[in-house]
Amino acid sequence: MHQAGIDTFHAMQLGDEQDRLALGHRNLLELLGSLLFGATATHPEIDLYVSWLCQFMSAPKIEHYDAGLAVLSYLYHAKDIGLTYSAAHLALEAFCDASWGRQPRDFFGFAIVFGSAAVLACAKRIKITTLATQEAELYAYAQTARALRFTQLLLEFLGHRVQLPSPIHTDSAAAVPFILRPGATAHTRHFEKFLLFGREQCTNGVSMPVWLAGTDLVADVFTKALNKTTFLRHRAILLGSTGH
């Protein structure tokens, strides 16, 4: 799963009735369902590929089926690795990222890391029409802040004392100052209220934004094309196979 592969995914188009007939007996829906509800639980690094393919379930083509088999082939070759947690690294942190201007829809993704591996991760379509990169990044940050807060409360319920505020790493130089500084500008007055959730959590001392260079942001694996070296490095962090 590397740059050439995801670029091919991004070039895919919806199929028509002729494509549906060409699929014949191939069980694309069953394949994608197995990947979505099974494999992504232990291999979060494939979330973007699976979520992207699921956009075409209503009008699939042969190439979507072949791409699903390619993901399955990757999992076969990666069957000896998986999520590995360590009690020596119990800091709770989050990573988030968003794409803007992608077709057929912009994507965002995040990972909540605890015990040196991901406990929660996703890659999903952005469900609003974003007018700029900042809005897309704030959407991703708000969704991450919600998931992080849920994880904090769950850990506290289980008896673990969470050190607050928990960091949310982002590579958006525009989102960080917006979250840290209250108030609206001419460019942000139209923002929906839920986009301000991250700022509210920061004000309450629950979480805080931390800028991180894009090359070091593990959430990049959920939103964009990566070269093989970067993909493997981010995969190692997600699965807990490094000293992160």
Helices and strands as residue ranges (DSSP letters): H 3-10, H 17-23, H 28-37, G 39-41, G 44-46, H 47-54, H 62-77, E 93-98, E 107-114, E 117-125, H 133-157, E 166-170, H 175-180, G 193-196, H 197-203, E 207-211, G 214-216, G 218-222, H 228-239
